[in-house]
Amino acid sequence: MDTKILLENGTNELEVLEFTVDGNAYGINVAKIKEIINYQEVTPVPNAHPSIEGIFMPRDTMITAIDLRNCLQRGSSQPGGLFIITNFNKLDIAFHVDAVVGIHRVSWTEIIKPGATVSTTEASISTGIIKKDDKLIIVLDFEKIVTDINPETGLKVQEIDELGPRYRNEIPILIAEDSALLRKMIVDSLKKAGYVNVISTENGQEAYDIVKDCEEKGALDEHVRLIITDIEMPLMDGHRLTKLVKENSATKNIPIIIFSSLINEEMRRKGEQLGADAQLTKPEIGKLVMTVDRLISKADGSGETTTDPEAVA
């Protein structure tokens, strides 16, 4: 199956691959998929997490296979089915599924936030729900699944400590990130790094509403001097947000950092074409802070990134 359907930049659309596990419909953003292959025998790993089936080596590349049925608390998969091989956060991981149904092109505005329509287990690892005809497709949060299995793959907040002493900075930073956990971790990390004036939003639409409101009030310098955005978000994704900001003469000079698990070669090209000032893979929180330092310093036309000599604990 061809998973390389090209989308125009900044249209607020995505391609979702629908697949099944235990008779239920789930989805994954096609941008995360490298290929889909038939099930291959795996080698079990001693003392591994229960959701890790084992490892195998297609084309001489070591890949970890994760049992989605186990992740969803629906028992364990048997040999057979398919492996969806993904790449995000610079990791190649195979997810064992029963079958693939097809690909749907949808707008982020059509994706519903998880609620009472899904179980507690599925809601905790779901980024949203797509309604197709009379069927609900649960889009899974594959980053969270992997981080729950191995926390070392998540944000490396200890990198902030390695940056050394930091100083208080009042520059206003706007964040768009739909994951409540990641949003808090990013905000906390920025504040620990000295950036205490941070506004966080759950998606690109909320962030853009703030930008437009500040533009109309002539208050951009006071409230939005830099934007950090994820790519995958309901209502409006990060690429659409970047496109709208960079095409507006009043806001085009606001630096935008795309901070996402989806920064591969193709997505990097898209971000560059839309005018993103920097693009970083999500675990690299230390690099995010250093990039904020650089862009704010560049925007101010000075080498200084501090506005107050009071050190932040």
N, C-alpha and C positions, 0 to 999 in steps of 0.2 A: 504493500500500500504506500502510495506517495504521501509523505508527511511534509513535503517542502512546498506547500502552496504559498505563493507570495502575496503579501498584503501591502497595500499602499501605506506610506508613512503617515502616522498621526490621524488615522480615520476613526480611532476608538473602537476598532474591531479586533477580534481574535478568532483563530481556528481552534476548535475543541474536538479532540478525538474521544468518541464515546466507546466505552468498553464495558464488559460485564464481569462481575465477581459474585458467585453464589446467586445468580439470577437477578441481581440488581444492577442498575445503570449508573456508571460513574464517568467522569471526564477528566482530561488532562489537556493543558495548553499545548498545542502542536509545537510551539517554539521550544519546548523542553525536550522533544523527542529526537533521538539520533536515528533510530531504526526500530522495526518490529520484526522479531524472528520467532520461529517455532521454539517450543520448550526444548532445552538441552539439559542433559543430566548435570547435576552440580555436585561439588565436593563439599560435604558438611564441614563447618568450622567448629572445633572444640570450644565449649564455653561461650558460644556466641549468643546474642540476643535471640529470643524465641521467634522473632519475625524474620530473622536472617536464615534463608534456606541453605545458603552456601556460596561457593565461588565457582566460576567457570571462566574459560579463556577463549572466546571467539577472536580469531585474527590475532592471536598472541597478546591480547590485552586482558589483564585481570579485571573481572567485573564481579561485584557483589550482587547476589540475587535476593530480593526482598519478597516475602510472601504477603501480598496484600490481603488475602483472606484472613490471615492471622492478625494483621494490623487492625482489621475491621471487626475483630472478635467473632469471626464466623468459622472457627475451626482452622484446619491447616489444608493447604492445597496438596493435591496429588500430582504425580507426573502427568504432563500433558498441558494443553493450552498454549499460551504465548508469553514471551518476554517483551515488554516495552522497555527498550534501552534508552535511558534519558541522560541528559547532561545539564546540570545546573550547579551553582556554587563550585564550579571547576571539578565536579565529580561525575564519573560514569557509573550509573546504577541501573540494574534491571529490576523491573517490577513484574511479578508473576500474576497474570490475569487469565480468566477463562476464555474470553473471545473478544474480538474487536467488531464493533457495529458499523462505524463510519465517522466521517468528519462533518462538523457543523460550523458554519461561519455565523458568528453572533456579535452583537454590539455589547460592550460592557454595561450599557444601560439596561440590557435585558437580564443581567445576572442578579439574582436575588440573594441577599445576605442570608446565611443559615438561620433558622429559627425553629419553631415547634414542629416543622414538617419533617425534620430528621431526628434520628436518635442522638443521645448525648455523645456516644462514641464518634459517630460520623460528623456531628456538628463541630466537635473539637478539632477535626482534621479536614474541614471543608472550607474553601474560600467562597463558595457560592453555589447557587442552584439554577439550572436552566430548565425552563418548561418547554418541552417540545411536544406538540399535540396534547395527548393526555398523560404524558410521561414526564417525570422529574429526573433530571440528570444531575447528580451531585458531583461538583468539581472539587477534587481532593487537593489538599495542601501538602504537596509532596515534600516541600522543604521541612515542614513541621514533622512529617512522618520520619524523615531521615534524622532530624535533630533529636526527636524523642528516642530513637534507637541509639544514636551516638551524639551526645551533647557537644562533643568537640567540633562537630561540623557547623555549629551555630555561630552567632556573633562572638568574636574573640574580645570581650570587654576588657580583659587584662592588658590588651595593647595600649589602653589609655594610660595605665600606670607607667608603662614603659616610655611614654613621651616625656616624663619628668615633670617638674613644677610648671603649673599653668597659672595664668592670670585672668582676672575677670574681664569679660568682653560683653558689651551691651548691644552689639550688632544684631538686628532682628533677623531670625532665620525661620523660614516656613517649611514644614515637613508634611509630605503626603505619603502615608503608609497605612495599608488596611489592616495589617496584623496588630492587634492590641499589644501583644507581648513584644514584638519587634519595635513597635512605635515607642513603647516605654523605655526599652533598652537603648534605642538611639537617642531619645531625649535625655535620659540619665547620663549617657556617655558624653554627649555634647556639653551638658552642664558641668560634669566632672572635669571636662577639658577647658572650662572657663566660659563657654557660650551660654549665658544664663537667660537670654531673651529669645525663647523658642516657642513658636506656635505650632501645634501638631494637628493634623486633620486625618480623616479616615480614607480619603480618596482624592483623586485629581479634581473632581468637581467642587468639593468643599474648598480645596486650596485655591482654585481659580476664582471662586466667588469672593474669597478674601482679597485676592490680587485686584480684581475688578472694583471692589468696594473701595480699596485704598487708592486706586487710580482715580476714581470719580471724586474722592475727597482730597486729592492731592497729597496723600499721606504715605506714598510708597516708601520713601526714605525712612520714615519713622517705624514702619511695620513689616516691610518685606525688602531685605537687602540681599538675600540669597535663598534659593529653593533647593531642597533635597527631596527627590521623589523616587518611589518604587515604580516599576512598570505595570505589573499586574494589579489592578484595583477595580472594583465595581464602579459603575456610573461613568467614570472617566479614568482612563489609564495614564501612565506617566508620559508616554509618547505624545498623546493628544494634548496633555497639559503643556509639555515643552513646545509643541507646535504653536499653540495659542499664545503663549507668552512671547516666544521669539518672533512671531509675525506681527506683533503689536509694537509700533514705534515707541510707545510710552513705556513699555516693559521689557523690550528686547535686550537691554543691557543688564538685566538682573541675572547673575550667574545661576545656572542650573546644574546640579549634580544628579545624575541618574544612579541610584544605589539599589541594585537588583541582583537576584540570583541568576538572571537571564543574560548576563553580559557575555555573549559569545561573539564570534566574528561577524555574523550577519546582523545581530542586534546592535553591535557597536557601530556598524555602518549606518544603520537606521538612525541611531542617536546622533551621530555626527551630522547627517543630512538635515536633521531637525534643529540643529544648533546647540545641542547640549555642550556645556563647557567642560564636563568631566563625566566619566562613567566608571563605576567601581563595582566589583563583585561583593555581595552582601557580607561575607564574613570579615571583610577587611575594614573594621571600624577604625583602626589606627590610621590607615591610609585616608579614610573619610575625613577625619579631623585634620590631618595635614593638608588635604586638598581644600577644605574650608579655609584654613589659614592662608593658603596661597591665593585663592580666588578673592577673598576679602581684602588681602593686602594689595592685590593687583587692582581691584575696583577702587580702593582708597588712594591708589597712586603712591603708596609708601611701603616700606618694609616692615612696618609695625602692625601687629594684629591685636594689641591690647589697648584698652581704653581706660583702664583703672589699675593702679599699682597694687590694689589689694589682692593678694593671692587667694585662689579658691581652694578650699580643702578637698 
